[in-house]
Amino acid sequence: MSKFALIFLLTYVGGLVAALLIDGAWGFYIYQLVYFLNPANRWWAADIPGFRYSYFLVLTLLLAFLLQHQKLKNNHLMDPPQTKWLILILLMFWACLLVAVDPVYHKIATFEVLKLLIMLCIGYKMVDTPKKLDYSLWSYLIGAAYIGLEARRVGRDAYGRVEGIGTVTTDDANGVAAMLAPTVAILMFYAWRGSMYTRLFVLILGVYTVNGIVLINSRGSFLGVVVSGGYFIWSMLTSKFQQANQKSAAIFIIVGSLSGGLYLTDDSFWERMNTLQDVSEEGGGASGSSRTKMWLSTFDIMEDYPFGVGAAGFQKVSPEYVPQEMFFGGQKQKAVHSMWFQSLAELGWPGPLLLWTLLFSCFRLTRKTKAHLLSVNNAHNYFQVVALESALMGFVVAGTFIDEFRSEVFYWLILFTACAGNIFLFKPLREQKTIKQ
């Protein structure tokens, strides 16, 4: 048995035991790790028992929740405004079963959304202290760094991409890269606010994660990194919270990030990023013009299917609506390549509106949470919330160019903003009311 397989098994079993005997949140941390480790499809899979690790982990989480529900009852699911929009999105998926052009696939996708929503509810209930939020974020960062390690091991293929390193739910290179992009702002936060040992650990994780982003060569992910990291640095420089050496730390992070990024990037990466400027008609699958044409074809679909075409429906009807010159290399179907237009195609006109209101509710909650943290002079958690905002922004930017409307990590980021609101806003306000009474 390889050392990696042994470490995985010990971590997995230890997490299950800790979830049942200590705190259910440990099960959620392991759930996050398993999602990225994807043990059934790794090189070390032959060294571990053939076992449905994610399935059994979810059952353990549900059991832990039932056993510990009394101490979790003060975490009210309807407090975060995101909850109602998530429920409405789920109901829209159920409603679109009536019009989906691929009802079998849409039914599968609907049940996946339902399971994801259940996991978000459990995560919200269990991740209810600052330390637990830290642990959950670290689980995400470690999982992302592991993807970077796998990208380094596999290397680029003949097309300059890295394939076959996906998570439990996706094997798409662009989708995987979109999951890595938001970690940059969170890494910056811990590099700034952490101890010396934390900073060293952040450096190690950051190298593997950024190297993974570079190797995968996703333009959307690159833009997500720029926006995510840029917003966090801008917040450090301009925030009302200004502490000793804060601006100096921001400049140091800028220099360090740029130096590390330039060291890890290569000609292949910059050649692909340069295609972001390509708006020509001859750009083929690489040009901005081609992607825009696929987006605009969604409106043509809506004329015939105003209530949407369901999950993977765009791909199914794309030969009828996407210009034929867009199909190359023997392609028979095309994806829309945008979470916004994906939501429009899958759920009809309500789709983008629900997505917009969901995101608006997240940022409105983080704004209120930051205002409360500012009022109690809690700089550390204030900037942690800024990092979560930055991470969500980064994913949305990356997802604007990729079909990530149903991405699991996208909803993790929404969960993190809800957990931060519960920990730093809802619970303190309830405690203040109790004291006054």
C-alpha positions as CSV (number, residue, x, y, z in Angstrom):
1,M,0.0,0.0,0.0
2,S,1.3,3.4,-1.0
3,K,1.9,6.0,1.7
4,F,-0.6,8.3,0.2
5,A,-3.3,5.6,0.2
6,L,-2.5,4.9,3.9
7,I,-2.8,8.6,4.8
8,F,-6.1,8.9,3.0
9,L,-7.6,5.8,4.8
10,L,-6.4,7.0,8.2
11,T,-7.8,10.5,7.5
12,Y,-11.1,9.2,6.2
13,V,-11.7,6.8,9.1
14,G,-10.5,9.3,11.6
15,G,-12.8,11.9,10.2
16,L,-15.8,9.6,10.4
17,V,-15.1,8.7,14.0
18,A,-14.6,12.3,15.0
19,A,-17.8,13.3,13.2
20,L,-19.8,10.8,15.3
21,L,-18.0,11.1,18.6
22,I,-16.7,14.7,18.7
23,D,-18.3,17.0,16.2
24,G,-20.2,16.4,13.0
25,A,-18.3,19.2,11.3
26,W,-15.3,16.8,11.0
27,G,-17.5,14.8,8.6
28,F,-18.0,17.9,6.5
29,Y,-14.3,18.6,6.3
30,I,-13.6,15.1,5.1
31,Y,-16.5,15.4,2.6
32,Q,-14.7,18.4,1.1
33,L,-11.4,16.6,0.9
34,V,-12.9,13.5,-0.6
35,Y,-14.6,15.7,-3.2
36,F,-11.2,16.8,-4.5
37,L,-9.2,13.6,-3.8
38,N,-11.8,11.6,-5.8
39,P,-10.2,8.4,-4.5
40,A,-11.9,6.0,-7.0
41,N,-10.1,7.6,-10.0
42,R,-6.6,8.3,-8.7
43,W,-3.4,6.5,-9.3
44,W,-3.4,5.2,-5.8
45,A,-7.0,3.8,-6.1
46,A,-5.7,0.2,-6.5
47,D,-4.2,0.4,-3.0
48,I,-7.5,1.1,-1.2
49,P,-10.7,-1.0,-0.9
50,G,-13.3,-0.5,-3.7
51,F,-15.7,1.5,-1.6
52,R,-18.3,4.2,-2.2
53,Y,-16.5,6.7,0.0
54,S,-18.6,9.8,-0.7
55,Y,-21.9,7.8,-0.2
56,F,-20.9,6.4,3.1
57,L,-19.6,9.7,4.2
58,V,-22.9,11.4,3.5
59,L,-24.7,8.8,5.5
60,T,-22.3,9.3,8.4
61,L,-22.9,13.1,8.2
62,L,-26.7,12.6,8.3
63,L,-26.3,10.3,11.3
64,A,-24.1,12.8,13.0
65,F,-26.6,15.5,12.3
66,L,-29.4,13.5,13.9
67,L,-27.3,12.7,16.9
68,Q,-26.2,16.3,17.5
69,H,-29.2,18.2,16.3
70,Q,-30.0,19.6,19.7
71,K,-26.8,21.6,20.0
72,L,-27.2,22.8,16.3
73,K,-30.8,24.1,16.7
74,N,-29.7,27.7,17.2
75,N,-28.3,27.8,13.6
76,H,-31.5,28.8,11.8
77,L,-31.5,27.8,8.1
78,M,-33.8,30.6,7.1
79,D,-31.7,33.3,8.6
80,P,-29.4,33.7,5.5
81,P,-31.2,35.3,2.6
82,Q,-29.5,32.8,0.2
83,T,-31.7,30.0,1.5
84,K,-34.9,31.0,-0.2
85,W,-33.2,31.6,-3.5
86,L,-31.6,28.1,-3.3
87,I,-35.0,26.6,-2.6
88,L,-36.5,28.4,-5.6
89,I,-33.7,27.2,-7.9
90,L,-34.4,23.6,-6.8
91,L,-38.2,24.1,-7.4
92,M,-37.4,25.5,-10.8
93,F,-35.4,22.4,-11.6
94,W,-38.3,20.2,-10.6
95,A,-40.7,22.3,-12.7
96,C,-38.5,22.1,-15.7
97,L,-38.9,18.3,-15.7
98,L,-42.0,19.0,-17.7
99,V,-40.2,20.7,-20.5
100,A,-36.7,19.3,-20.5
101,V,-35.6,18.0,-23.9
102,D,-33.5,15.3,-22.2
103,P,-35.8,14.4,-19.3
104,V,-33.6,11.5,-18.1
105,Y,-30.5,13.6,-17.7
106,H,-32.5,16.5,-16.2
107,K,-34.0,14.2,-13.6
108,I,-30.5,13.1,-12.6
109,A,-29.4,16.7,-12.4
110,T,-32.4,17.7,-10.3
111,F,-31.6,15.0,-7.8
112,E,-28.0,16.1,-7.7
113,V,-29.2,19.7,-6.9
114,L,-31.4,18.3,-4.2
115,K,-28.5,16.3,-2.6
116,L,-26.3,19.4,-2.9
117,L,-28.9,21.5,-1.1
118,I,-29.1,19.0,1.7
119,M,-25.4,19.0,2.1
120,L,-25.4,22.8,2.2
121,C,-28.0,22.7,5.0
122,I,-25.9,20.2,7.0
123,G,-22.8,22.3,6.4
124,Y,-24.5,25.5,7.6
125,K,-25.8,23.8,10.7
126,M,-22.4,22.3,11.6
127,V,-19.9,25.0,10.6
128,D,-21.0,27.5,13.2
129,T,-17.9,28.8,14.9
130,P,-14.9,30.8,13.7
131,K,-12.6,27.9,14.2
132,K,-14.9,25.5,12.2
133,L,-15.1,28.0,9.4
134,D,-11.3,28.1,9.3
135,Y,-11.1,24.3,9.2
136,S,-13.6,24.2,6.4
137,L,-11.6,26.8,4.4
138,W,-8.4,24.9,5.0
139,S,-10.1,21.7,3.7
140,Y,-11.0,23.5,0.5
141,L,-7.4,24.9,0.2
142,I,-5.8,21.5,0.7
143,G,-8.2,19.9,-1.8
144,A,-7.4,22.5,-4.4
145,A,-3.6,22.1,-3.8
146,Y,-4.0,18.4,-4.3
147,I,-5.6,19.1,-7.7
148,G,-2.5,21.2,-8.5
149,L,-0.3,18.3,-7.4
150,E,-2.2,15.9,-9.8
151,A,-1.9,18.5,-12.6
152,R,1.9,18.5,-12.1
153,R,2.0,14.7,-12.1
154,V,-0.2,14.2,-15.2
155,G,1.2,17.2,-17.2
156,R,-0.2,18.8,-20.3
157,D,-1.4,16.8,-23.2
158,A,-0.7,17.5,-26.9
159,Y,-3.3,20.3,-26.9
160,G,-1.6,22.1,-24.0
161,R,-4.3,21.2,-21.4
162,V,-4.5,18.9,-18.4
163,E,-7.2,16.3,-18.5
164,G,-8.2,13.4,-16.2
165,I,-7.6,15.2,-12.8
166,G,-11.3,16.0,-12.0
167,T,-13.2,15.9,-8.8
168,V,-16.0,13.6,-7.8
169,T,-18.6,15.4,-10.0
170,T,-16.6,16.8,-12.9
171,D,-13.7,15.9,-15.1
172,D,-13.8,19.0,-17.2
173,A,-10.5,20.9,-17.1
174,N,-12.1,24.4,-17.3
175,G,-14.5,23.4,-14.5
176,V,-11.6,22.2,-12.3
177,A,-9.6,25.3,-12.9
178,A,-12.6,27.5,-11.9
179,M,-12.7,25.7,-8.6
180,L,-9.0,26.6,-8.0
181,A,-9.3,30.3,-8.9
182,P,-11.2,31.4,-5.7
183,T,-8.5,30.0,-3.4
184,V,-6.1,32.7,-4.3
185,A,-7.8,35.4,-2.2
186,I,-8.3,33.0,0.8
187,L,-4.6,32.1,0.6
188,M,-3.7,35.8,0.6
189,F,-5.8,36.3,3.7
190,Y,-4.1,33.5,5.7
191,A,-0.6,34.6,4.4
192,W,-1.3,38.0,5.8
193,R,-3.1,37.2,9.0
194,G,-1.5,33.8,9.9
195,S,1.4,32.8,12.0
196,M,4.9,32.1,10.5
197,Y,4.0,28.3,10.3
198,T,0.7,29.2,8.6
199,R,2.5,31.4,6.1
200,L,4.8,28.6,5.3
201,F,1.9,26.2,4.8
202,V,0.1,28.8,2.6
203,L,3.3,29.1,0.5
204,I,3.3,25.4,-0.2
205,L,-0.4,25.2,-0.9
206,G,-0.2,28.3,-3.1
207,V,2.7,27.0,-5.2
208,Y,0.8,23.8,-6.1
209,T,-2.5,25.5,-6.6
210,V,-1.2,28.3,-8.9
211,N,0.9,25.8,-10.8
212,G,-2.2,23.7,-11.3
213,I,-4.1,26.8,-12.7
214,V,-1.1,27.5,-15.0
215,L,-0.9,24.0,-16.3
216,I,-4.6,23.7,-16.9
217,N,-4.4,26.9,-19.1
218,S,-8.0,28.1,-18.5
219,R,-8.6,31.7,-19.5
220,G,-11.7,32.0,-17.4
221,S,-9.8,30.8,-14.3
222,F,-7.0,33.3,-15.0
223,L,-9.5,36.1,-15.1
224,G,-11.1,34.8,-11.9
225,V,-7.7,34.9,-10.2
226,V,-7.0,38.4,-11.3
227,V,-10.4,39.7,-10.1
228,S,-10.4,37.6,-6.8
229,G,-6.8,38.6,-5.8
230,G,-7.2,42.1,-7.1
231,Y,-10.4,42.8,-5.1
232,F,-8.8,41.5,-1.9
233,I,-5.6,43.6,-2.3
234,W,-7.7,46.6,-3.2
235,S,-9.8,46.1,0.0
236,M,-6.6,45.9,2.1
237,L,-5.4,49.2,0.6
238,T,-8.7,51.1,0.8
239,S,-10.7,49.6,3.7
240,K,-11.8,51.6,6.7
241,F,-10.0,49.0,8.7
242,Q,-6.3,50.2,8.6
243,Q,-3.9,48.6,10.9
244,A,-0.1,48.9,11.4
245,N,1.8,47.9,8.3
246,Q,-1.4,46.9,6.4
247,K,-0.6,48.7,3.2
248,S,3.0,47.5,3.4
249,A,1.7,43.9,3.7
250,A,-0.6,44.5,0.7
251,I,2.4,45.7,-1.4
252,F,4.4,42.8,-0.3
253,I,1.6,40.4,-1.3
254,I,1.4,42.1,-4.7
255,V,5.1,41.7,-5.3
256,G,5.2,38.2,-4.0
257,S,2.2,37.1,-6.0
258,L,3.5,38.6,-9.2
259,S,7.0,37.2,-8.8
260,G,5.6,33.7,-8.0
261,G,3.1,33.9,-10.8
262,L,5.8,35.0,-13.4
263,Y,8.1,32.2,-12.2
264,L,5.4,29.5,-12.5
265,T,4.0,30.6,-15.9
266,D,5.4,29.6,-19.2
267,D,5.1,30.6,-22.9
268,S,2.3,28.1,-23.5
269,F,0.2,29.8,-20.7
270,W,0.8,33.3,-22.0
271,E,0.1,32.3,-25.6
272,R,-3.3,31.0,-24.5
273,M,-4.1,34.0,-22.3
274,N,-3.3,36.2,-25.3
275,T,-6.3,34.7,-27.1
276,L,-8.5,36.6,-24.7
277,Q,-7.9,39.5,-27.1
278,D,-9.0,37.5,-30.1
279,V,-12.4,38.7,-31.3
280,S,-11.9,37.6,-34.9
281,E,-14.3,35.4,-36.8
282,E,-11.5,33.0,-37.6
283,G,-10.6,32.3,-34.0
284,G,-12.6,29.1,-33.9
285,G,-13.2,27.6,-30.5
286,A,-10.5,29.9,-29.0
287,S,-12.0,33.3,-30.1
288,G,-14.2,35.6,-28.1
289,S,-16.4,35.9,-31.2
290,S,-17.2,32.2,-31.2
291,R,-18.2,32.2,-27.6
292,T,-20.4,35.2,-28.0
293,K,-22.2,33.5,-30.9
294,M,-23.0,30.6,-28.6
295,W,-24.3,32.9,-25.9
296,L,-26.5,34.7,-28.4
297,S,-27.9,31.4,-29.8
298,T,-29.4,30.9,-26.3
299,F,-31.9,33.7,-27.1
300,D,-32.9,31.9,-30.3
301,I,-33.6,28.8,-28.2
302,M,-35.7,30.8,-25.8
303,E,-38.0,31.9,-28.7
304,D,-38.9,28.2,-29.2
305,Y,-38.5,27.0,-25.6
306,P,-39.4,30.0,-23.3
307,F,-39.5,27.8,-20.2
308,G,-36.0,26.4,-20.9
309,V,-34.7,23.1,-22.3
310,G,-33.5,21.6,-19.0
311,A,-30.1,20.3,-17.9
312,A,-27.8,19.6,-20.9
313,G,-30.6,20.8,-23.1
314,F,-28.5,23.4,-24.8
315,Q,-26.1,20.7,-25.9
316,K,-29.0,18.6,-27.2
317,V,-30.5,21.3,-29.4
318,S,-27.2,23.1,-30.3
319,P,-27.0,21.6,-33.8
320,E,-30.2,23.4,-34.6
321,Y,-29.3,26.8,-33.2
322,V,-25.5,27.2,-33.1
323,P,-24.0,28.3,-36.4
324,Q,-22.5,25.2,-38.2
325,E,-19.1,26.9,-38.6
326,M,-18.8,26.7,-34.8
327,F,-18.6,22.9,-34.9
328,F,-15.1,21.7,-35.6
329,G,-13.0,18.6,-35.0
330,G,-15.9,16.2,-35.4
331,Q,-18.0,17.9,-32.7
332,K,-21.7,17.0,-32.7
333,Q,-22.8,19.2,-29.8
334,K,-21.7,22.5,-28.2
335,A,-22.0,23.8,-24.7
336,V,-23.0,27.4,-24.0
337,H,-19.8,28.2,-22.0
338,S,-21.3,30.5,-19.4
339,M,-23.1,29.9,-16.1
340,W,-25.4,32.8,-16.9
341,F,-26.5,31.5,-20.2
342,Q,-26.5,28.0,-18.9
343,S,-29.0,29.1,-16.2
344,L,-31.1,30.7,-19.0
345,A,-31.1,27.6,-21.2
346,E,-31.7,25.2,-18.3
347,L,-34.4,27.1,-16.4
348,G,-35.8,29.5,-18.9
349,W,-36.1,33.3,-18.3
350,P,-36.3,32.9,-14.5
351,G,-32.8,31.2,-14.4
352,P,-30.5,34.2,-14.7
353,L,-32.8,36.2,-12.4
354,L,-32.6,33.6,-9.7
355,L,-28.8,33.4,-10.1
356,W,-28.5,37.2,-9.9
357,T,-30.7,37.4,-6.8
358,L,-28.8,34.6,-5.2
359,L,-25.5,36.3,-5.7
360,F,-27.0,39.7,-4.7
361,S,-28.2,38.1,-1.4
362,C,-24.7,36.8,-0.7
363,F,-23.0,40.1,-1.2
364,R,-25.7,41.9,0.7
365,L,-25.2,39.6,3.7
366,T,-21.4,39.9,3.6
367,R,-21.8,43.7,3.5
368,K,-24.0,43.6,6.7
369,T,-21.6,41.1,8.3
370,K,-18.6,43.4,7.6
371,A,-20.5,46.4,9.0
372,H,-21.1,44.5,12.2
373,L,-17.5,43.4,12.5
374,L,-16.4,46.9,11.9
375,S,-18.6,48.1,14.7
376,V,-17.0,45.6,17.1
377,N,-13.5,46.3,15.8
378,N,-12.9,42.7,14.7
379,A,-10.3,43.2,11.9
380,H,-9.3,39.6,11.5
381,N,-12.8,38.2,10.7
382,Y,-13.6,41.4,8.7
383,F,-10.9,40.6,6.2
384,Q,-11.9,36.9,6.3
385,V,-15.3,37.9,5.1
386,V,-13.6,40.1,2.4
387,A,-11.6,37.0,1.3
388,L,-14.9,35.1,1.0
389,E,-16.4,37.9,-1.1
390,S,-13.3,37.9,-3.3
391,A,-13.4,34.1,-3.7
392,L,-17.0,34.2,-4.8
393,M,-16.3,37.0,-7.2
394,G,-13.4,35.1,-8.7
395,F,-15.6,32.0,-9.3
396,V,-18.4,34.1,-10.8
397,V,-15.9,35.7,-13.2
398,A,-14.5,32.3,-14.2
399,G,-18.0,30.8,-14.4
400,T,-19.1,33.6,-16.8
401,F,-17.0,31.8,-19.4
402,I,-17.7,28.2,-18.3
403,D,-20.8,26.1,-17.6
404,E,-20.6,26.2,-13.8
405,F,-24.2,26.9,-12.8
406,R,-24.4,23.6,-11.1
407,S,-20.8,23.4,-9.8
408,E,-20.5,22.1,-6.3
409,V,-17.7,24.5,-5.3
410,F,-19.8,27.4,-6.4
411,Y,-22.4,26.5,-3.8
412,W,-19.7,25.9,-1.2
413,L,-18.6,29.5,-1.6
414,I,-22.3,30.6,-1.1
415,L,-22.3,28.4,2.0
416,F,-19.2,30.0,3.3
417,T,-20.8,33.5,3.1
418,A,-23.9,32.1,4.9
419,C,-21.8,30.5,7.6
420,A,-19.9,33.8,8.1
421,G,-23.2,35.6,8.4
422,N,-24.4,33.2,11.0
423,I,-21.2,33.2,13.0
424,F,-20.4,36.9,13.0
425,L,-23.8,38.5,12.6
426,F,-26.9,36.4,13.3
427,K,-25.6,34.6,16.5
428,P,-24.1,37.7,18.1
429,L,-27.3,39.7,17.5
430,R,-29.4,36.9,19.0
431,E,-27.1,36.8,22.0
432,Q,-27.4,40.6,22.4
433,K,-31.3,40.3,22.3
434,T,-31.2,37.5,24.9
435,I,-29.0,39.6,27.3
436,K,-31.3,42.6,27.0
437,Q,-34.3,40.4,27.7
